[in-house]
Amino acid sequence: MPKLEKIFKFRESEDNPEAVKPFLDHLEDLRWMLVKIAITLLVGMAIAFAFRGPLVAIVQHPLNQIDPHLADKLQVLSVTDPLIIIFEVSFYAGIVITFPILLFYLAQFVLPALTLRERKVILPAIAASFSLFIIGVLFSYFFVLPQTLGFFFGFAKSLGWAPTWRVRDYFAFVTQITLAFGLAFELPMVVLILVYLRVLTSAFLRRTRAFAIVIIFILAAVIAPTPDLVTLLSLGVPMCLLYEVCIWLGWFVERTRAKKEKALADTPNP
């Protein structure tokens, strides 16, 4: 129990006596946060399921760009596959639809540990985080997926094979890689928060660049839907570029903070 109490210390602010709660109250807050997240995801999933026709067309669009007849050749090998696939796609679409609300619930959970000034930037931070997530999803959908699918299709054709893909495999590949890119594009926001909280510095990010690249490609191998080199590079290279962006963003945050602190130090006391 003492270890669990330490985990919840981040929710308590010394500047806000009302934020200090008994351990069981922290657990109750966590429970309600998880309940709200689960209910929100279910609602998002139900909305996506109601529009399953257009949703299926959206997922199949990258395939149609290669060959308009390829979607008609997707194979269903199990009686229950269509229903299972639609539920899975609806779940992933539900995450995309409700992502800003889920971020808001997480922000609510940590609000007690934030100062009043920090709480004012919660909504802009959520908007920026959601924008990065959507940019990652769109980048994957319009640039990475057509190139990756075209490569695999062309490679199979060059070997004299007729590419015949299972519906379940195709939909799993598209939804997972799209969601992976959306989450990967959250990296700048995470680093900005850690730099703002003085957990990380831009100098540290520069020094550990080589280690970070190795870790990025390990993470890319873990979250990529397939273990092939093309998918690994498609996810790993943009994440490395985002890491470089994070270094500059961290430097900008530190520079802005240093200017404010210097201005306050130079202001004469009345």
BAPA-967017 format. One record per residue: x, y, z of N, C-alpha, C in turn; residue in three letters. Coordinates in steps of 0.05 Angstrom, whole numbers, always signed. Example, Ala and Ser with C-alpha at 12.3 -4.5 7.8 and 13.67 -1.06 7.14 Angstrom:
<kepas>
<kepa <+264; -114; +156>; <+246; -90; +156>; <+264; -66; +156>; "ALA">;
<kepa <+257; -45; +142>; <+273; -21; +143>; <+258; +1; +157>; "SER">;
</kepas>
This chain:
<kepas>
<kepa <+16; -25; +0>; <+0; +0; +0>; <+17; +26; +0>; "MET">;
<kepa <+39; +27; +16>; <+55; +51; +15>; <+65; +58; -13>; "PRO">;
<kepa <+72; +37; -29>; <+81; +42; -57>; <+59; +54; -74>; "LYS">;
<kepa <+34; +44; -70>; <+12; +55; -85>; <+6; +84; -77>; "LEU">;
<kepa <+10; +90; -51>; <+6; +117; -42>; <+26; +136; -55>; "GLU">;
<kepa <+50; +127; -60>; <+70; +144; -74>; <+62; +149; -102>; "LYS">;
<kepa <+49; +130; -115>; <+40; +133; -143>; <+20; +157; -145>; "ILE">;
<kepa <+3; +160; -124>; <-17; +181; -125>; <-7; +208; -115>; "PHE">;
<kepa <+18; +210; -106>; <+29; +235; -96>; <+29; +257; -118>; "LYS">;
<kepa <+31; +248; -143>; <+32; +268; -165>; <+6; +283; -167>; "PHE">;
<kepa <-16; +273; -155>; <-42; +287; -157>; <-44; +308; -135>; "ARG">;
<kepa <-27; +308; -116>; <-29; +327; -93>; <-11; +351; -97>; "GLU">;
<kepa <-22; +374; -94>; <-7; +399; -98>; <-3; +412; -71>; "SER">;
<kepa <+22; +421; -65>; <+27; +434; -40>; <+14; +462; -39>; "GLU">;
<kepa <+8; +473; -63>; <-4; +500; -64>; <-34; +498; -61>; "ASP">;
<kepa <-45; +474; -61>; <-74; +471; -61>; <-82; +451; -39>; "ASN">;
<kepa <-88; +460; -15>; <-94; +441; +6>; <-118; +423; +0>; "PRO">;
<kepa <-137; +433; -17>; <-160; +417; -23>; <-153; +392; -40>; "GLU">;
<kepa <-129; +393; -53>; <-122; +371; -70>; <-112; +347; -54>; "ALA">;
<kepa <-104; +351; -29>; <-94; +329; -13>; <-117; +312; -4>; "VAL">;
<kepa <-117; +287; -12>; <-139; +269; -6>; <-129; +243; +7>; "LYS">;
<kepa <-146; +229; +21>; <-138; +202; +31>; <-133; +184; +7>; "PRO">;
<kepa <-118; +163; +12>; <-110; +144; -9>; <-135; +132; -22>; "PHE">;
<kepa <-155; +124; -7>; <-179; +112; -18>; <-194; +131; -37>; "LEU">;
<kepa <-193; +157; -31>; <-206; +176; -48>; <-192; +178; -75>; "ASP">;
<kepa <-165; +175; -75>; <-150; +174; -100>; <-159; +150; -117>; "HIS">;
<kepa <-162; +127; -103>; <-171; +103; -117>; <-199; +106; -129>; "LEU">;
<kepa <-216; +120; -114>; <-243; +125; -123>; <-243; +143; -148>; "GLU">;
<kepa <-226; +163; -148>; <-223; +181; -171>; <-213; +165; -195>; "ASP">;
<kepa <-194; +148; -191>; <-183; +131; -212>; <-204; +113; -223>; "LEU">;
<kepa <-220; +101; -206>; <-241; +83; -214>; <-262; +97; -232>; "ARG">;
<kepa <-270; +121; -224>; <-290; +136; -239>; <-278; +146; -266>; "TRP">;
<kepa <-252; +152; -266>; <-240; +160; -291>; <-241; +137; -311>; "MET">;
<kepa <-234; +113; -301>; <-234; +89; -319>; <-262; +82; -328>; "LEU">;
<kepa <-282; +86; -310>; <-310; +81; -318>; <-319; +101; -340>; "VAL">;
<kepa <-312; +126; -336>; <-320; +146; -356>; <-306; +141; -383>; "LYS">;
<kepa <-281; +132; -382>; <-266; +126; -407>; <-280; +102; -421>; "ILE">;
<kepa <-287; +81; -405>; <-300; +58; -417>; <-326; +65; -430>; "ALA">;
<kepa <-343; +81; -416>; <-369; +89; -426>; <-366; +106; -452>; "ILE">;
<kepa <-347; +124; -451>; <-342; +141; -474>; <-333; +125; -498>; "THR">;
<kepa <-316; +106; -494>; <-307; +88; -516>; <-330; +72; -527>; "LEU">;
<kepa <-347; +62; -510>; <-370; +47; -519>; <-389; +65; -536>; "LEU">;
<kepa <-393; +89; -528>; <-410; +108; -543>; <-397; +113; -570>; "VAL">;
<kepa <-371; +119; -570>; <-357; +124; -595>; <-358; +99; -614>; "GLY">;
<kepa <-355; +76; -602>; <-356; +51; -617>; <-384; +47; -629>; "MET">;
<kepa <-405; +54; -614>; <-432; +51; -624>; <-438; +70; -647>; "ALA">;
<kepa <-427; +95; -645>; <-430; +114; -667>; <-416; +104; -692>; "ILE">;
<kepa <-391; +94; -689>; <-376; +83; -712>; <-391; +59; -724>; "ALA">;
<kepa <-402; +42; -707>; <-416; +18; -717>; <-441; +26; -733>; "PHE">;
<kepa <-454; +48; -725>; <-478; +57; -739>; <-471; +66; -767>; "ALA">;
<kepa <-446; +76; -771>; <-437; +85; -797>; <-417; +65; -809>; "PHE">;
<kepa <-422; +39; -805>; <-402; +19; -813>; <-398; +18; -843>; "ARG">;
<kepa <-419; +24; -859>; <-417; +24; -888>; <-396; +44; -898>; "GLY">;
<kepa <-399; +70; -891>; <-378; +90; -899>; <-351; +84; -886>; "PRO">;
<kepa <-352; +73; -862>; <-326; +66; -848>; <-311; +45; -863>; "LEU">;
<kepa <-325; +24; -873>; <-312; +3; -889>; <-301; +15; -915>; "VAL">;
<kepa <-316; +33; -927>; <-307; +46; -952>; <-281; +62; -947>; "ALA">;
<kepa <-280; +76; -924>; <-256; +92; -918>; <-232; +74; -914>; "ILE">;
<kepa <-235; +51; -900>; <-213; +33; -895>; <-203; +20; -921>; "VAL">;
<kepa <-222; +15; -939>; <-214; +2; -964>; <-204; +21; -985>; "GLN">;
<kepa <-206; +47; -981>; <-198; +67; -1001>; <-168; +64; -1009>; "HIS">;
<kepa <-149; +61; -990>; <-121; +58; -999>; <-117; +33; -1017>; "PRO">;
<kepa <-133; +12; -1012>; <-131; -11; -1029>; <-142; -6; -1057>; "LEU">;
<kepa <-163; +10; -1059>; <-175; +17; -1085>; <-157; +35; -1101>; "ASN">;
<kepa <-139; +49; -1088>; <-120; +66; -1102>; <-100; +49; -1118>; "GLN">;
<kepa <-94; +25; -1108>; <-76; +7; -1122>; <-90; -6; -1146>; "ILE">;
<kepa <-114; -17; -1140>; <-130; -30; -1160>; <-159; -29; -1151>; "ASP">;
<kepa <-177; -17; -1167>; <-205; -15; -1158>; <-219; -41; -1154>; "PRO">;
<kepa <-208; -63; -1164>; <-220; -89; -1162>; <-209; -106; -1139>; "HIS">;
<kepa <-189; -96; -1125>; <-176; -111; -1104>; <-195; -115; -1080>; "LEU">;
<kepa <-211; -95; -1073>; <-229; -97; -1051>; <-249; -120; -1055>; "ALA">;
<kepa <-257; -124; -1080>; <-276; -146; -1085>; <-263; -173; -1082>; "ASP">;
<kepa <-236; -175; -1082>; <-223; -200; -1080>; <-215; -207; -1051>; "LYS">;
<kepa <-220; -189; -1032>; <-214; -195; -1004>; <-231; -219; -995>; "LEU">;
<kepa <-218; -237; -981>; <-231; -263; -974>; <-240; -263; -945>; "GLN">;
<kepa <-264; -274; -941>; <-275; -279; -914>; <-274; -309; -910>; "VAL">;
<kepa <-257; -318; -890>; <-252; -347; -886>; <-267; -358; -862>; "LEU">;
<kepa <-283; -342; -849>; <-297; -351; -826>; <-325; -340; -826>; "SER">;
<kepa <-344; -355; -815>; <-372; -345; -815>; <-375; -320; -798>; "VAL">;
<kepa <-360; -319; -776>; <-363; -296; -757>; <-344; -273; -763>; "THR">;
<kepa <-327; -276; -783>; <-307; -255; -789>; <-319; -228; -795>; "ASP">;
<kepa <-340; -226; -811>; <-351; -199; -817>; <-359; -184; -792>; "PRO">;
<kepa <-373; -197; -774>; <-382; -183; -749>; <-358; -176; -732>; "LEU">;
<kepa <-339; -194; -728>; <-316; -189; -712>; <-300; -166; -723>; "ILE">;
<kepa <-296; -166; -749>; <-281; -145; -763>; <-294; -117; -758>; "ILE">;
<kepa <-320; -116; -762>; <-334; -91; -759>; <-332; -81; -730>; "ILE">;
<kepa <-334; -99; -710>; <-331; -91; -682>; <-303; -80; -677>; "PHE">;
<kepa <-283; -93; -688>; <-255; -84; -685>; <-250; -57; -697>; "GLU">;
<kepa <-260; -54; -722>; <-257; -28; -735>; <-272; -6; -721>; "VAL">;
<kepa <-296; -13; -711>; <-312; +7; -696>; <-298; +15; -670>; "SER">;
<kepa <-284; -4; -658>; <-269; +2; -633>; <-247; +22; -639>; "PHE">;
<kepa <-231; +17; -660>; <-209; +35; -667>; <-220; +62; -675>; "TYR">;
<kepa <-242; +62; -691>; <-254; +88; -699>; <-265; +102; -674>; "ALA">;
<kepa <-275; +87; -655>; <-285; +100; -630>; <-263; +114; -615>; "GLY">;
<kepa <-239; +103; -615>; <-216; +116; -602>; <-210; +142; -616>; "ILE">;
<kepa <-210; +142; -642>; <-205; +167; -657>; <-226; +188; -652>; "VAL">;
<kepa <-251; +180; -652>; <-274; +198; -648>; <-273; +211; -620>; "ILE">;
<kepa <-267; +195; -600>; <-269; +204; -572>; <-242; +212; -560>; "THR">;
<kepa <-221; +213; -577>; <-194; +218; -566>; <-192; +244; -549>; "PHE">;
<kepa <-203; +266; -558>; <-201; +291; -542>; <-215; +288; -515>; "PRO">;
<kepa <-238; +273; -515>; <-253; +270; -490>; <-237; +252; -471>; "ILE">;
<kepa <-224; +231; -482>; <-207; +214; -465>; <-184; +230; -453>; "LEU">;
<kepa <-172; +247; -469>; <-150; +264; -459>; <-161; +282; -436>; "LEU">;
<kepa <-185; +292; -440>; <-197; +310; -419>; <-201; +295; -393>; "PHE">;
<kepa <-210; +270; -394>; <-213; +254; -370>; <-186; +250; -356>; "TYR">;
<kepa <-166; +244; -372>; <-139; +241; -360>; <-129; +267; -347>; "LEU">;
<kepa <-135; +289; -361>; <-127; +315; -350>; <-141; +321; -324>; "ALA">;
<kepa <-167; +315; -323>; <-182; +319; -299>; <-170; +304; -275>; "GLN">;
<kepa <-160; +280; -281>; <-148; +264; -259>; <-124; +276; -247>; "PHE">;
<kepa <-108; +290; -264>; <-83; +303; -253>; <-87; +332; -246>; "VAL">;
<kepa <-111; +343; -250>; <-115; +372; -244>; <-108; +380; -215>; "LEU">;
<kepa <-113; +364; -195>; <-106; +373; -168>; <-76; +380; -165>; "PRO">;
<kepa <-59; +368; -180>; <-30; +373; -178>; <-21; +398; -193>; "ALA">;
<kepa <-40; +410; -208>; <-32; +433; -226>; <-39; +459; -213>; "LEU">;
<kepa <-23; +479; -219>; <-29; +506; -209>; <-52; +518; -226>; "THR">;
<kepa <-62; +541; -218>; <-84; +553; -233>; <-75; +561; -261>; "LEU">;
<kepa <-50; +571; -264>; <-40; +579; -290>; <-37; +554; -308>; "ARG">;
<kepa <-29; +532; -296>; <-26; +507; -312>; <-53; +496; -320>; "GLU">;
<kepa <-73; +499; -304>; <-100; +489; -311>; <-111; +504; -334>; "ARG">;
<kepa <-104; +529; -337>; <-114; +546; -359>; <-105; +536; -387>; "LYS">;
<kepa <-82; +522; -387>; <-71; +512; -413>; <-80; +484; -419>; "VAL">;
<kepa <-97; +472; -402>; <-106; +444; -406>; <-121; +442; -433>; "ILE">;
<kepa <-141; +459; -437>; <-157; +456; -461>; <-140; +462; -487>; "LEU">;
<kepa <-123; +483; -487>; <-105; +486; -511>; <-87; +462; -515>; "PRO">;
<kepa <-77; +450; -492>; <-59; +427; -495>; <-74; +403; -506>; "ALA">;
<kepa <-99; +399; -497>; <-115; +377; -508>; <-120; +382; -538>; "ILE">;
<kepa <-126; +406; -546>; <-131; +413; -574>; <-106; +407; -591>; "ALA">;
<kepa <-83; +415; -580>; <-57; +410; -594>; <-52; +380; -596>; "ALA">;
<kepa <-57; +366; -575>; <-52; +337; -574>; <-70; +323; -594>; "SER">;
<kepa <-95; +330; -595>; <-114; +318; -614>; <-106; +325; -642>; "PHE">;
<kepa <-97; +349; -647>; <-88; +357; -674>; <-65; +340; -683>; "SER">;
<kepa <-45; +335; -665>; <-22; +319; -672>; <-31; +290; -678>; "LEU">;
<kepa <-50; +280; -662>; <-61; +253; -666>; <-74; +251; -693>; "PHE">;
<kepa <-90; +270; -701>; <-104; +270; -727>; <-84; +273; -749>; "ILE">;
<kepa <-63; +289; -746>; <-42; +292; -766>; <-28; +266; -771>; "ILE">;
<kepa <-22; +251; -749>; <-10; +225; -751>; <-27; +205; -766>; "GLY">;
<kepa <-53; +205; -760>; <-72; +187; -773>; <-74; +194; -803>; "VAL">;
<kepa <-77; +219; -809>; <-79; +227; -837>; <-53; +222; -853>; "LEU">;
<kepa <-30; +227; -840>; <-5; +221; -853>; <-2; +192; -860>; "PHE">;
<kepa <-11; +175; -841>; <-10; +146; -846>; <-29; +138; -868>; "SER">;
<kepa <-53; +149; -867>; <-74; +142; -886>; <-68; +150; -915>; "TYR">;
<kepa <-58; +175; -918>; <-55; +185; -945>; <-27; +181; -957>; "PHE">;
<kepa <-7; +176; -940>; <+20; +174; -951>; <+33; +147; -945>; "PHE">;
<kepa <+31; +137; -921>; <+45; +113; -914>; <+30; +88; -924>; "VAL">;
<kepa <+4; +86; -919>; <-11; +63; -927>; <-11; +57; -957>; "LEU">;
<kepa <-16; +77; -974>; <-15; +71; -1003>; <+12; +61; -1012>; "PRO">;
<kepa <+34; +73; -1002>; <+60; +65; -1010>; <+67; +37; -999>; "GLN">;
<kepa <+59; +32; -974>; <+65; +5; -963>; <+50; -17; -976>; "THR">;
<kepa <+23; -12; -980>; <+7; -32; -993>; <+16; -36; -1022>; "LEU">;
<kepa <+22; -14; -1036>; <+32; -16; -1063>; <+58; -32; -1065>; "GLY">;
<kepa <+75; -29; -1046>; <+100; -44; -1046>; <+95; -74; -1043>; "PHE">;
<kepa <+78; -82; -1024>; <+73; -110; -1019>; <+58; -122; -1043>; "PHE">;
<kepa <+40; -106; -1055>; <+25; -116; -1078>; <+44; -120; -1102>; "PHE">;
<kepa <+61; -100; -1107>; <+79; -102; -1129>; <+100; -124; -1125>; "GLY">;
<kepa <+109; -128; -1100>; <+129; -148; -1094>; <+118; -176; -1100>; "PHE">;
<kepa <+93; -180; -1091>; <+80; -206; -1096>; <+76; -211; -1126>; "ALA">;
<kepa <+68; -190; -1141>; <+64; -193; -1169>; <+91; -199; -1184>; "LYS">;
<kepa <+113; -187; -1173>; <+139; -191; -1186>; <+148; -220; -1183>; "SER">;
<kepa <+138; -234; -1163>; <+145; -262; -1158>; <+126; -281; -1173>; "LEU">;
<kepa <+107; -269; -1188>; <+88; -286; -1203>; <+64; -295; -1186>; "GLY">;
<kepa <+60; -283; -1163>; <+37; -291; -1146>; <+14; -271; -1148>; "TRP">;
<kepa <-10; -281; -1146>; <-34; -264; -1146>; <-41; -257; -1117>; "ALA">;
<kepa <-37; -232; -1109>; <-43; -224; -1082>; <-73; -227; -1075>; "PRO">;
<kepa <-79; -245; -1057>; <-106; -250; -1047>; <-105; -248; -1017>; "THR">;
<kepa <-115; -226; -1006>; <-112; -220; -978>; <-138; -226; -963>; "TRP">;
<kepa <-135; -235; -938>; <-159; -239; -921>; <-169; -212; -912>; "ARG">;
<kepa <-196; -210; -910>; <-208; -185; -900>; <-198; -178; -873>; "VAL">;
<kepa <-196; -198; -855>; <-188; -193; -828>; <-160; -182; -826>; "ARG">;
<kepa <-142; -194; -842>; <-114; -186; -841>; <-111; -157; -852>; "ASP">;
<kepa <-125; -151; -873>; <-123; -125; -885>; <-134; -103; -866>; "TYR">;
<kepa <-157; -108; -855>; <-169; -88; -837>; <-152; -84; -812>; "PHE">;
<kepa <-141; -106; -802>; <-124; -104; -778>; <-99; -88; -784>; "ALA">;
<kepa <-87; -93; -807>; <-63; -78; -815>; <-69; -48; -818>; "PHE">;
<kepa <-90; -41; -832>; <-96; -13; -837>; <-103; +2; -811>; "VAL">;
<kepa <-120; -9; -794>; <-129; +4; -770>; <-106; +6; -750>; "THR">;
<kepa <-90; -15; -747>; <-68; -14; -727>; <-46; +5; -735>; "GLN">;
<kepa <-38; +5; -760>; <-16; +23; -768>; <-26; +52; -767>; "ILE">;
<kepa <-51; +57; -774>; <-62; +84; -772>; <-62; +94; -744>; "THR">;
<kepa <-72; +77; -725>; <-72; +85; -697>; <-44; +88; -686>; "LEU">;
<kepa <-26; +71; -695>; <+2; +72; -685>; <+15; +99; -693>; "ALA">;
<kepa <+9; +108; -718>; <+20; +134; -726>; <+8; +157; -710>; "PHE">;
<kepa <-18; +155; -705>; <-31; +175; -689>; <-19; +178; -662>; "GLY">;
<kepa <-14; +155; -649>; <-1; +156; -622>; <+28; +165; -624>; "LEU">;
<kepa <+42; +156; -645>; <+70; +164; -648>; <+73; +195; -651>; "ALA">;
<kepa <+54; +207; -664>; <+55; +236; -668>; <+49; +252; -642>; "PHE">;
<kepa <+42; +237; -620>; <+39; +250; -594>; <+65; +256; -581>; "GLU">;
<kepa <+87; +245; -592>; <+113; +248; -579>; <+121; +277; -573>; "LEU">;
<kepa <+118; +296; -592>; <+125; +323; -585>; <+109; +334; -562>; "PRO">;
<kepa <+84; +327; -559>; <+68; +337; -537>; <+78; +326; -510>; "MET">;
<kepa <+84; +300; -510>; <+95; +287; -486>; <+121; +300; -477>; "VAL">;
<kepa <+139; +305; -497>; <+165; +317; -490>; <+161; +346; -480>; "VAL">;
<kepa <+143; +361; -493>; <+138; +388; -484>; <+129; +389; -455>; "LEU">;
<kepa <+111; +371; -448>; <+101; +370; -420>; <+124; +363; -401>; "ILE">;
<kepa <+141; +343; -409>; <+163; +335; -391>; <+184; +358; -389>; "LEU">;
<kepa <+189; +373; -410>; <+207; +395; -409>; <+195; +417; -392>; "VAL">;
<kepa <+169; +422; -395>; <+155; +442; -379>; <+156; +436; -349>; "TYR">;
<kepa <+154; +410; -343>; <+156; +402; -315>; <+184; +398; -305>; "LEU">;
<kepa <+204; +405; -323>; <+233; +403; -316>; <+242; +374; -312>; "ARG">;
<kepa <+227; +355; -322>; <+236; +327; -321>; <+257; +322; -342>; "VAL">;
<kepa <+254; +334; -365>; <+274; +332; -387>; <+284; +359; -395>; "LEU">;
<kepa <+308; +359; -408>; <+319; +384; -419>; <+327; +379; -448>; "THR">;
<kepa <+328; +400; -464>; <+336; +397; -492>; <+365; +387; -494>; "SER">;
<kepa <+382; +394; -475>; <+410; +385; -475>; <+410; +354; -470>; "ALA">;
<kepa <+393; +345; -452>; <+392; +316; -447>; <+382; +301; -472>; "PHE">;
<kepa <+362; +313; -486>; <+352; +300; -510>; <+373; +298; -532>; "LEU">;
<kepa <+390; +319; -534>; <+411; +319; -554>; <+433; +298; -547>; "ARG">;
<kepa <+440; +296; -521>; <+460; +277; -513>; <+452; +248; -517>; "ARG">;
<kepa <+426; +243; -513>; <+416; +215; -515>; <+403; +209; -542>; "THR">;
<kepa <+410; +225; -562>; <+397; +221; -589>; <+402; +193; -599>; "ARG">;
<kepa <+427; +183; -597>; <+434; +156; -608>; <+418; +134; -594>; "ALA">;
<kepa <+416; +136; -567>; <+400; +117; -552>; <+371; +119; -559>; "PHE">;
<kepa <+361; +144; -563>; <+333; +148; -569>; <+325; +135; -595>; "ALA">;
<kepa <+343; +137; -615>; <+337; +126; -642>; <+334; +95; -639>; "ILE">;
<kepa <+352; +83; -624>; <+350; +54; -620>; <+323; +47; -606>; "VAL">;
<kepa <+316; +62; -585>; <+291; +57; -571>; <+267; +61; -589>; "ILE">;
<kepa <+268; +82; -605>; <+246; +88; -624>; <+241; +65; -643>; "ILE">;
<kepa <+263; +54; -654>; <+259; +32; -673>; <+250; +6; -658>; "PHE">;
<kepa <+258; +3; -633>; <+247; -20; -617>; <+217; -16; -613>; "ILE">;
<kepa <+209; +8; -605>; <+181; +14; -602>; <+165; +11; -628>; "LEU">;
<kepa <+177; +20; -650>; <+164; +17; -676>; <+160; -12; -683>; "ALA">;
<kepa <+180; -29; -676>; <+177; -58; -681>; <+155; -70; -664>; "ALA">;
<kepa <+151; -59; -640>; <+131; -70; -622>; <+103; -62; -630>; "VAL">;
<kepa <+99; -37; -637>; <+72; -27; -643>; <+65; -30; -673>; "ILE">;
<kepa <+84; -36; -690>; <+77; -40; -719>; <+61; -65; -722>; "ALA">;
<kepa <+40; -65; -739>; <+23; -89; -742>; <+37; -112; -755>; "PRO">;
<kepa <+58; -108; -770>; <+73; -130; -783>; <+103; -126; -778>; "THR">;
<kepa <+119; -147; -776>; <+147; -145; -770>; <+166; -139; -793>; "PRO">;
<kepa <+155; -131; -816>; <+172; -127; -840>; <+187; -101; -839>; "ASP">;
<kepa <+208; -99; -855>; <+226; -76; -854>; <+212; -51; -865>; "LEU">;
<kepa <+195; -54; -885>; <+181; -31; -896>; <+164; -16; -876>; "VAL">;
<kepa <+147; -32; -861>; <+130; -20; -841>; <+147; -8; -818>; "THR">;
<kepa <+168; -22; -811>; <+186; -13; -789>; <+198; +15; -796>; "LEU">;
<kepa <+208; +17; -821>; <+220; +43; -830>; <+198; +64; -833>; "LEU">;
<kepa <+175; +56; -842>; <+153; +75; -846>; <+144; +88; -820>; "SER">;
<kepa <+147; +73; -798>; <+139; +84; -772>; <+163; +95; -757>; "LEU">;
<kepa <+186; +82; -760>; <+210; +91; -745>; <+222; +117; -754>; "GLY">;
<kepa <+224; +121; -781>; <+236; +145; -791>; <+221; +170; -784>; "VAL">;
<kepa <+194; +171; -787>; <+179; +195; -778>; <+182; +200; -748>; "PRO">;
<kepa <+184; +179; -732>; <+187; +182; -703>; <+214; +194; -697>; "MET">;
<kepa <+235; +187; -712>; <+261; +199; -709>; <+261; +228; -716>; "CYS">;
<kepa <+247; +235; -738>; <+244; +263; -745>; <+229; +279; -724>; "LEU">;
<kepa <+208; +266; -713>; <+193; +279; -691>; <+211; +284; -667>; "LEU">;
<kepa <+229; +265; -662>; <+248; +268; -639>; <+265; +293; -643>; "TYR">;
<kepa <+274; +298; -668>; <+290; +322; -673>; <+273; +347; -669>; "GLU">;
<kepa <+247; +345; -677>; <+229; +368; -672>; <+226; +372; -642>; "VAL">;
<kepa <+225; +351; -627>; <+222; +353; -597>; <+246; +368; -585>; "CYS">;
<kepa <+270; +363; -596>; <+294; +377; -585>; <+291; +407; -589>; "ILE">;
<kepa <+282; +415; -612>; <+279; +444; -617>; <+256; +456; -601>; "TRP">;
<kepa <+234; +440; -598>; <+212; +450; -582>; <+221; +453; -553>; "LEU">;
<kepa <+236; +434; -543>; <+246; +435; -515>; <+264; +459; -511>; "GLY">;
<kepa <+282; +464; -531>; <+299; +488; -530>; <+283; +513; -529>; "TRP">;
<kepa <+261; +515; -545>; <+245; +538; -547>; <+230; +543; -520>; "PHE">;
<kepa <+220; +521; -508>; <+206; +524; -482>; <+226; +534; -460>; "VAL">;
<kepa <+250; +522; -460>; <+270; +531; -440>; <+278; +560; -444>; "GLU">;
<kepa <+282; +567; -469>; <+290; +595; -475>; <+268; +615; -467>; "ARG">;
<kepa <+243; +608; -472>; <+221; +625; -464>; <+219; +627; -434>; "THR">;
<kepa <+222; +605; -420>; <+221; +604; -391>; <+244; +620; -379>; "ARG">;
<kepa <+268; +618; -391>; <+291; +632; -380>; <+287; +663; -383>; "ALA">;
<kepa <+275; +671; -405>; <+270; +700; -409>; <+250; +710; -388>; "LYS">;
<kepa <+229; +694; -383>; <+209; +703; -363>; <+221; +704; -335>; "LYS">;
<kepa <+238; +684; -328>; <+250; +684; -302>; <+270; +707; -299>; "GLU">;
<kepa <+284; +714; -321>; <+303; +736; -320>; <+288; +763; -317>; "LYS">;
<kepa <+265; +765; -331>; <+249; +790; -329>; <+239; +793; -301>; "ALA">;
<kepa <+230; +771; -288>; <+220; +773; -261>; <+243; +780; -242>; "LEU">;
<kepa <+267; +769; -247>; <+290; +774; -229>; <+299; +803; -232>; "ALA">;
<kepa <+296; +815; -256>; <+305; +842; -260>; <+284; +863; -251>; "ASP">;
<kepa <+259; +853; -246>; <+238; +872; -237>; <+244; +880; -208>; "THR">;
<kepa <+247; +906; -203>; <+253; +914; -175>; <+229; +909; -157>; "PRO">;
<kepa <+235; +900; -133>; <+214; +896; -113>; <+204; +923; -102>; "ASN">;
<kepa <+177; +926; -99>; <+166; +951; -89>; <+173; +956; -60>; "PRO">;
</kepas>
